[in-house]
Amino acid sequence: MPRCVICQQLYDGGRELTCSDECHEELVRRLVADSGEFKKVIRLSTGVAYKVPTMDIIEKRLRAEELDQYPLWEEPKTDNNIFRQAKQLRQEKPVLEMNEEELEIVKIATMPILLLRQFSEIPIDDGLEELAKMVDEAQKEVK
Ligand SMILES: [Zn+2]
């Protein structure tokens, strides 16, 4: 007999992983809390990613063809402006909590501020913002 993943009791019949509707609902609640309301599901044959409610993944046995009914998964846009990244990092956490990669970004981005005379009188974060805007402008001109 299988054991219910929620209440740990052995059960006969019941749902796929749980003994009862109550335990099933609890399982769904926990999974949604754990992994968010939506999950990214990639259709292997096409490589297209869909935004599927976690509920549907648990409740239905989704077949590849059924993925078409869901909206496409959109990656959150990442700002690749290093000065803005650095400014954001500095706002998010103290330098001591940054990992190596984050530290590197901050180091590279703040270097011009430490070196250039025009930035010597303003706070680092303001300098980062100014540099970020300069990069934005430069990128606009390229397009
Ligand atoms: Zn149970």
Boltz pocket constraint, residues with backbone or C-beta under 6 A from the ligand:
constraints:
  - pocket:
      binder: B
      contacts: [[A, 4], [A, 5], [A, 6], [A, 7], [A, 8], [A, 9], [A, 18], [A, 19], [A, 20], [A, 23]]
      max_distance: 6.0
